Amino acid sequence: MTTQSPPTERNATGDYRRVGVEIEFAGLPPRTTAELIHRLFGGQLEASSPHRLWVHNTQWGDFRIELDSQYAHPDERIMHPSTSDDSEWERVRKEFHGRIRELIGDVATGLVPTEIVCPPTPWNALGALDNLFHVLREHGAKGTDASLLYGFGLHLNPELPSLSVDTILAHIRAYLLLATWLRDQIQVDITREVLPHANPFPYDYSSLVLAPDYAPNLPTLIDDYLHYNPTRNRELDLLPLFAFVAPEHPHPLLSGPLVQPRPTFHYRLPNAQLSDPCWGVVSEWNRWLAVERLAANPKVLKQRSITYLAQHHASRWAQGCKALRRWVLGS
């Protein structure tokens, strides 16, 4: 599949915009996965713990491969405390802790997914990651559709064309308008619909942001988002972006250990369809570009926002009238 071009191909420094990619799957342990990545992309293979490995210094940077459970990995606060203690007791404590976490990982292998966090990759090189997915598939990796228990996802972290408030707002608006279409196109797996990780935005937030007179500055945009979305579990998670552009913001969500500041969106909606040989990063990137194209067309974006609000207002008014009628008639 051909990788389609975004409306803005390069970032402010003139480089091709990059896309971070994360994928979860079953059927392959981290060690085997890391060896396949090393064989495909070169670099240096390193195990920082038995169930967390790295492939360093590839063409685009470092791959991280791990069991997707914090309990399978040593706690850095124990292994590397802020105060130094070279006592025999501390050495034994660290060794015991590391061994327990290793055993937890051994037991969890096969029950929790393996996750690959790819280095930020230029959008025009995403086809190389599809090659990786093909290799994973050949070696038995299983995606979302392999079991009802597999609520696995593919996350895209596209670098923004600009960090201006107008650019951010335009993309949020475009996403809100296309969210239902994206869900229909992706056919989000029922298990992932039940799990809370990629919840849709509330209507009250959509109606605020899509209003023609909504013209916030950056602090207001961030505060409004946090008021209506005090969670990481949104289909388009903006916390990493807002933590990057507003590092001094006092909200605890923006400084939490699970939020990594970066100049990207965190798009969590796609399934990990590894069982489908026609599926890959490129197909999901091409689908995402519908958002970018709408965001880049202010006239159409404004008109579609007005239409969306009018339709939803009419729908809510009709529902209210029906409820009132049932109450009056006692039925």
N, C-alpha and C positions, 0 to 999 in steps of 0.2 A: 504494500500500500504506500502511496506517495505521501510524504509529509507536507501538509499544506502550510503556506506562509501566513503569519499573523499580519494584521494591518500595520503594526510597527515592528519591524524585524530586529532592530538594534536598540540597545539601552543608551543611556545618556553618555557613556564613555565610548560609544561606537562599536562595542562588541555585540555579537549575536546574543539576544536574550536567552537566558538559561532556564531550564525546567528541572526542579528536583522531583524525583520519582521514588515512591515507596510502594512495596508490594508484599502482601502476606499470602502464604500458601502452606499446604501440608504435603507430606510424602517425602521430603528431603530434609535431613538434619543440617544444622548450620555448617558443620565441618565440610560435608560433601558439597554444599552450595558454594562455600567460599573457594573450594578447590576448582569448581567449574568456572567461577568468575575469574580466578587467577589464570586459568588456562586460556580463557577467551580474551582477557584484557591485559594480561601481564601484571606488572607491579610487584609488590612484596606482600606475602601472606603472613599475617601475624595473629596469634590468639591472645587476646587480653584476658580471657577466662575460658573455661571449657566450652561454654555455649555462646560466647560472643567473639567473633573474629573480624578481622579487617583485611581488606586488600588495599594497600597504600600505593600512592604514586602511580595510578593509572593515567591515561591521557587526560582525564577530566578531574581527577582527584581521588578521594578515598571512598570505597564501598564499606559499609558496615553490615554485617550479617549476624543475626542473633535470634534466639528464642524470644518470642514476644511476651515475656513475663518478667517483671522486675525481680521476682523471687528466685529466678534461675541464675542470677548474676550477683557477684559479691557487692555489698553495700560499700560505696566509696568512703562514706563517713567512718566506717570501721576499718577498712583496709588502708586508708590514707587520712588519718585524723589530723585535725588542725594543730594539735600539740604532739610533739615527738615523744615516744616512749619506747625505749629499746630493751625493756625488761623481757625476761623469759616468758612471764605470764602473758604479756601482750603478743609475743610471737605465737604462742600456743593458741591464744584467742583468735587471732587472725587466721591461722591455719584451720582451726575447727570451723570457723564461720565460712571460709572458702569451700571446705569440703562439704558442709551441709548444703550450701547453695548449689554445688555441683550435683549432689544427689537429687535435689529437688528438680534440677534441670533434666537429669537422666530420666526421672519418672515422668516429667511433663512432656518429654519429646514424644511426638505423635498425638498429644492431647492439645497442645497450644501450637499456633503456627510459627513457622520460621518467617522472619521478616528481613527483607533487603532494603537498606536505605542507600540509594544511589547518589553519587556526587552530582551537583548541579551540572546539567548537560546542555549544550547549545541545542536550541529547538531543531535545527537542521541536521542534528546527529542522533535524534531519538530512535531512528531505525536500528541503530546498534543495540539498543536495549531490547527491541523486538527479537533480535538474534539471540540475546540472552534468554528471553522467555521461551524461545523455541528449544534451546538446549535444556532448560529446566523441565519443559514438558516431556522431552525425549527421555529424561532420567527419572520420570515418575512424579514430578510435582503436580499437585492437585489444587484446583482453584475453587471458587465459590460454589460452582454448580455441581461439584462432585459429591456433596452431602448436605443435608438439611442442617447439619451442625456447623458447617463452614461459613461463618459470616465474614469472609475475607474481603478486603477492599484493595483497590489501587488508588493511591493518593498522588495527585499532581500538585506541584508547587511552582506555578509559573511566575517568573520575575515580571514585575510590572513595567510597562513602558515608561512610566514616570511616577514619582511619588507625590505629585501635586494633589491637592484635595479634589480638584475637578476630575482628574483621571480616576482616582479611587472611587469617587461617588458615581461616576458614569458606569464603571464596571459593576458596582453593587447593584445599581438600578437594572442594568442589562441582565445580571444573573437572576434577580428577583422575577423579572418578566419571563425568563426562559427556564426557570427551575422545573415547572411541571412538564414542559417539553423534554427536558433532559432526563427526568425520571422515566418518562414514557419510552424514550429512545434507548436508554440503558436497560430498562426493565429490571430495576433494582431488586435484588434477591429478597425473598420474603423474610429470611432470617436477618438480613441487614436492615430491613424495614422495622422489624421488631426491636432490634438492638438500638441503643440510643446514640450511636456514634455519629450518625449523619442525619440528624433531625432537620426538617424544613424550618424556615423562618416563620415566626408568628405573623398573622395578618396585620396586627397593629403596627409592627415595624415596617412592613411593606408599604402600608398606606402612608406612613410618615415620610419615608424616603422617596416614594414615587410622586409625592405631591409637587406640582410645578413650582411652588414658591419655597420649597425646601432648598436652602442655599447655605449650609453650615460652613463654619471654618473648621479646621482640623480638630481642635479640642472638642467642639460640639459634636462633630461626626463620631468621634470615638466615644464620648459620653453617652450619646444616644444608642450606639450599638451595644455598649455594656449594660445599659438599662434594660433593653429588650432582649438581650442575648447574654446573660451572665453564665456562660457555659462554653466549653471547648467543643461540644457536640452539635455542631452545625454542619450542614452539607458544604458550605463555603465558610471555613473558619478564618476569621479576620484577626484573631488574637496575635499570631506571630507578626503580621504586618504592623499592627498598631503598637506592639512592643518595640518594634524596630524604629518606627517614626516618632514615637513618644516615649523614650526610655525612662523619663522621670515621672511618668504618669503614676499616681498613687494606687490605682486599683490593684488588689492582690492577684487577680487573674493574669495580669500582664507581666508579673514578675515571678509567677509560679515555676517550679522546676520542670514542668512538662511543656512549657511554652518556650520555643526557641526563636528569638527575634530574627527576622529575615525579611528582605524586601519583596515578599511573594504573597500570593494568596495560598491558602491551604485547602485545596478542592478534594473533598473526601467521598464524593458520591459514587464513582464507578465500582462495579464488581471486579474481582480478580478472575477473569474468565479464561484461566489457563487451559481448560479442556477444549477450547475452541481454537483451532489452528489459524483462523482468520482474525483473531482478536489480538490486540497488543497496545502498547503505549501510543503508537501513531494514531490508531483509530480513536482513542480517547482524546488525544490532543486535537485531532481534527474536529471532533465534536465540540470540545471546549471553545474552539475558535468562533463558534456562533456567538458566544458571549462577547468576545473581543470585537467582532465586527459590528455588533449592535452598539457597543459602547463607543465605537469610533464614528457613529453616525448620529450626531446630536438631534437632528430634525426628526428622524424616525424614532429615536429613543423617547423624545418628548411626546410624540403623538401616541406611541404605544403605551406609555405610562398613563396618559389621560384616558385612553380606552380601557385599560386594565382597571383603573379606579372606578370608572363609570359602570363597568360590568359588575364589579364586585359590590358596589353600592346598590345597584338594582337588585342583585341577587339577595343581598341581606334584607333589603326592604320587602321583597316578595316573601322571603321566609318569615319575616315578622308579621306580615299581613295574614299569612296562613295560620300562624300560631294564634293570633288574635281571633281569627274566625273560629278556630276549633274551640277556643275558650268561651266565646260568646254562645256558640251553639251547643256547648257542653259535650262535645265529642272529641 
